[in-house]
Amino acid sequence: MHTPARRHVCIVFLAALLALRGADAAAQMLPSEPLTFGTGWLTLGADVSATASCASVEGNTSRCTTDTGFFNYTDYQHSALRMLIAGLTTEVKAGERVSVLAEIRSENGGVPNPYALYVRVRPWPTRGFDIQAGRVPPTFGAFARRYYPYDNLLIGYPLAYQYLTSIRPDALPANADELLRMRGRGWLSNFSVGNPNADNGLPLVHAFRWDTGIQVHAGNPRTEATVAVTTGTLANPLVGDDNGGRQIAGRVVFRPIAGLITGASAARGPFVTTDALRVGGVEGNASDYTQTAWGADAEYSRGYYLVRFEAIVSDWRLPLLNTPAIDMPLRAVSTSIEGRYKIRPGLYMAARSDHLTFSQVTGALRHDGWDAPVTRLELGGGYSLQRNVMLKAAYQHNTRQTARAAAADAAALQLVYWF
């Protein structure tokens, strides 16, 4: 194992050992509830997670290395299985109707960045209705609402929310052959139109950034609905606009019986940058080149069991520049099912199965999916050292239908603390 990788693994294992030996002492020193000041006008919370992993990648002779297949890569150039995340959340209340909420996060010791910053207005404090403006929480999907490590049953992320496809908003493939050459290269793809530099592609839905706009939410114990208008798209949330367009997203949730939750989501917005269209000599505007997505999810819990299912379909439309033309839309379909079983209080085991497929395009010499299909299986579990300190372990197996790093296995350990 390389020295930096060995050091990272040792740090997390040492932290876990100390936590196991000193959970009772820590409970007396560390806060276990959000900190409230005054009469509740200011509330502070925090979460810290340390994740270490050891990967074995097909074609790499090292027994324990980083994920050189980039199956868990994010567009912050970090592995989701090898990360230190620290976040601070605040809520400032200006009376019963108005609050300002913010979260600052740092990854792997980097400069802290604003993850969330929005104003929440509740015109009727006793009713389930609110308006939020700023960098707002996700509207689309079920897993997007479980973005904190302690909400995740396992350590890895579902493919739809993390795996990088070759599609980019700032660079366009000139034809189908150029797109096919980038199959399975989402961590570092490059195309001839637009930004010439190699860079990461986009996931179906971004789990590590929130979008900027206005969101309206209404609900009661049985049903709820959320609608948002934002600057970016599901795959590419933004703070500043890059194409003059807006995304519209919506989600409805139903709770028909105890233990059952079902949801449906939809979103549509332009994702290609104005600069990429200009360089490509494309006429028209960005609203013609969109990401459109649909989602369906369900969750059922009873006794010691919890089962979740989510399916997402995402269509991208790109300008047709040269022959052989790309078959539109470029479609990606993701399915994910996960489950948890509580062995005893504070201890559980979990599993998740993911599959990501892509529509076919026809080049001059081949007919194939525009990106390489991926399958992921993750097994693991968690143990609560105390109510707000959890240790998780997982094993993950990835396969990809491409010659480049076609398979990878990883063992991961994660320690999570929050209040």
N, C-alpha and C positions, 0 to 999 in steps of 0.2 A: 504494500500500500504506500502511496506517495506520502511524504511527510505532512503536507497540509491536510490531506484527507485523514491521516491517522490522528492528527491533533484534534480535528473537528469531532471525530468519533469519540475520542477519549474524553473531551470536555463534556459532551452530553452524557456519556455513561457515568462519569464522575458525578455530575449534577444529579443524575437519577439515583445513584448510590447514596449520596448525601441526603436526598429527599426521603428515601426509604428509611434511613437510620434516624432522621431528625424531623419527621413529619409533625410529631407532637410539639416539639420546640418551635418549629416554624409557625405552627398555628397560633402560638402566643405572640409572635413577632410580626407576622405579615397580616395585612388587612384581608378580611374574607368577604366583606361587603363593600359596595361603592361608598366613597366618602362624601358625606353631605355637610354643607356649611350653611350657617345662618338658619333661616327658616325653610331651607330647601331650595334657595335660589341658585345654588351652585352644587353640581354633583360631578365627582371625578371617578373614573374607572380605568382599569388597565388590564392588559393581557400580554403575556410573554410566552413564546414557544421556541424551543430549541430542538431541531431535527437533525439527526445524523443518519447516514446510510452507507452501505457497502454494496456496490453493483458489480455484476458480472455480465459483460456484453459480448455477444457473438462476434468473433473476429478479433477480440482483444485478449491477449494471453495473460493479462494480469488477473489474479484471483479476486482482488478487491480494489475497485477503482471508482472514479466518478461515472456518472451516466453518460458515457461517450456516444450512446445511441440517441441521446437528447429526448428520450421519451417523456421526461418530467420537466423539461425546460420551460421557462416562462419568458415573457418578452422583457422582463427586467434582467435577463441574462443570468438567472439563478435557477438552480434545481429546486423543485418543490419538495424534494426529499433530502435536501441539505441546506437548511435555512434557519437563521435566527431572526425572529420577528418580535418587535416590541411596539406596543401601541398604547396610546393614552387617549381616552375619550372624555369629553366634557359636555355638560348640558347646563346652560344658563337660562333661567326662567325669568321672563319679564311679565309677571302676572300669570293668571290661569290660562290665558289664550295663546301666548307667544313664547317660544323657546328657540334658542340657538344651540345647535348641536355640532360638534366637531370631533374629528379623530386625526391624530398625527401618528404615522407609522414609520418605522425604520426597519430595513431588511439587511441582514448581514453586516450590521454596524455602519450602514450608509447614512447619508444626511437624511434626517426626518423629513417626510413629505406629508402634505395634507391629503388624507385618504377620503375624508368626508368633511363637508362644511355646508350646512344648510339651515334655513330658518323654517320652523314648523309653526303653523298657525292653526288653532282649533277654535273656530267661531263659536261652537257650542261645546263647552268643556265636558258635558255629561253625555255627549253623543259620539259614536264612532266615526267621526269625520275629521280629516285634517288635510291641509295643503302644505306642501314642502317645496322650497325653492333653493337652489344652489347645487352643490355636488351631492346628489340625493341617493338613497339606497336603491338597489336594483328592483326593477318592476318585473322583469321576465324570469320565469323558471323557479324551481323549488330549491335546488342546491345553492343558488345565488344568495338565498336568505340564510344559509348556514356557512357563512364565509369565515367565521372565527374557528381556529383549530379545535377548540373544545366542543364545537357543534358538529364536527366531522367525526363519523364513527371510526374511520381509519386515518391514515396519514396522507396518502395520495389524494388526488382530485379526480373526479370523473373526467373522461376524455373530452367531452363537449366543452368543459369549462377551463381546460388547461392545455390540451395538446395543440401544438401550433401547425396549422396547414401552411401550404406554400403561398397562399393568397396574401397580397399586400395592398394597402390603400394608396401607397405613393409610387408603386412600380407596377407596370402592366406587361403581360406576355404579348409579344407581337403576333403569335399564332399558336395553334394547338401543339406543334412540336416543341416549342419553347416551354410551354406549360408542362408537358409530359416529362421534360428533362429535369424538372424540379420535384418530381414525385418523392415524397418522404424527406424533403429537405426544408421543412418549415422553420427549423431553428436558424437557417442561414440561406435564404433563397435570393436570387437576383434575376431581373428581367431587363430587357433592352430598352423599354419605354419608361420614361420617368426617372426616378432616382436610380443612378447606376450602381450605387454601393450595395453590397450584400447586407441583408438585415433579416430579422426574424419576421415570420408571417403571422397570421391571425388565428386565434381559436374560434370556435363557433360562438361562444359566449365568454366574455372576459371575467374571471373570478378575482382578479387582483387590482382592478381599478373601478371606480364608480363614475357614472356619467354626470353631466351638468345640465340642469334644466328645471322644469316644474313638474311636480307630481301631486296627484289628488288621490286620496284613499278614503273609502267608506266601507263600513262593515258592521256586522253584528255576530253573535256567537255561531250562527249557522252559515252565513255567506259573507263574502267581502269582495271588493273590486278595487283595482288600482289602474290609473291611467297616467302616462307621463309623456312629455314632449322634451326631448333632449338634443344636445349639440352633436354628439357622436352616435355610434351604433353599438349593438351588442358586442360585436367583435372588437371594436375600436372606440372605447369611451374617450371623451375629450373634455378639456377645459376651454380651449380656444377653438373656434370654428376653422375648418380647412377646406370647406367646399360650399358654404352658403346654404346647406340643407339642414333639415331637422328630422329626427326619428320620432315616430309615434309608437308607443308600446302600451300594452294592456295585459291585465291578468285578472282572472276570476277564480275564487276558491269556494268550495262547497264542503260542508261537514254534515252529511245526511244522518249519520248515526255515530254513536260514541266510538272513538278509535279510528274512524275512517275520514281521511282528508283527500279530496280530489281537486286538481287545478288544471287550468288551461291558460296558455300565454300566446301572445302574438306580437310581432314587432316588424317595422319596416322603416328604412332610412337610407339615404345615399352614403356610400362609404369611400368612393374614389376621390382623391384630392383634386382640387382644381389645377394644381401644377402638373400632375400626371396627365390629365386630359389635354392641357395646353401643349405639353411636349409631344404628345401623340397626335396632335392636329385634329382632335376629336371635336366635331360640331355638336351643338346642343349644350345641355347643362348637366350638372352632377345628379339631378333628380332622376335621370334615366338609368343610372348605374347604382343599384341598390343592394342591400342585404335585407332579405325578407325571411323571417323565421316563425315557426310555429312550435309550440311545446305542449305536452300533456304529462301529468304526473299524478301519482297516487301514493298514499301512505296509510298503512293499517297497523295498529298496535293492539295487542291484547296480552295481558299477563306479562310473561317474561319475553315476549316476542315483539319485534318491530320489522316490518318489511316496507321497502320503498321502491318505486319504479318511476323512471323518467325517460321520455323520448323527445328528441329535438330534431327538427328538419330545418336546414338553413339553405337558402338559395342566394347565390351571388350573380349579378349581371355585370359583365365587363364589356367594353366597346370592342367590336369586331374590327381589327386593324388590318391583318394580312391573312392570306391563305397558307395552309389549310385553316379555315375558320374554326373557332372554338364553339362547340355545341353549348347553347345556353338554355336554361341557367345552369351554372355549376352548383350541383346539389351535394350536400353532406347530410348524412343521417346518423344520429347517435342514439343508442339505447343503453340504459344502465339500470341494473337491479342490485339492491343491497339489502342486507338483513343483519339484525343483531339479536343475540340471545343473552339474557342476564343469567349468569351462572349462580351468583349470589350478590348481595348488596355490595356495590362498589366494584364488581368484577364482571366483565362481559367479553364475549367473542363476537366477531363480525366478519362479513365477507361482502365483496362487491365484484360484479362482472360487468365489463363495458365492451361495446363494439362500435366502431366508427367506420362507415363506408362512404364511397364517393361515386358520383355519376360518371358515365363513360364519355370520353371524347375521342375523336378520330384524327390522327396525324397522318403524315405522308407514308409512314412505314408501320404504324402500330395503332391499335384500338384498345384503349385501356382506361382505367379510372384516372381522373385528373390528379388525384393524390392517392397515396398508398393506404389501403385499409389497415386498421389497427385494432388489436384485441388486447384487453387488459384484465387480469384477474388479481385481486388483492385479498389476502387473508390476514387477520390479526385480531387484536383485542385491546382492552384498556383496563387499568386498575386505578381507582381513586385513592390516592394516598391520604387525602382529606377532601372535603367537599369541593374545593376549588383548586386542587392540585392533582393532575392526572398524568399517569405514565402510560404511553401506548407503544405497541410493537406491531410490526406488519411485515409481511412478505409479499412482494409484487412480481408478477410475470407479465412481460409485454412481448407481443409478436407483431411484426409489420411485414406486409407483402411487398418487399423491395430488397434489392441486393445490398443496400446500405444499412448496416447494423440491424439485421432483420429480427433479432430477439435480444431481450435483456431481462435479467433477474436482479432484484434488489431487496436487501433486508434493511429495515429502518427502525429507528427508535426515536420517540418524541416525548419531551417533557413539557407540560403546559401548566401555566399558572395564570389565574385571572381573579379580578374582584370588581 
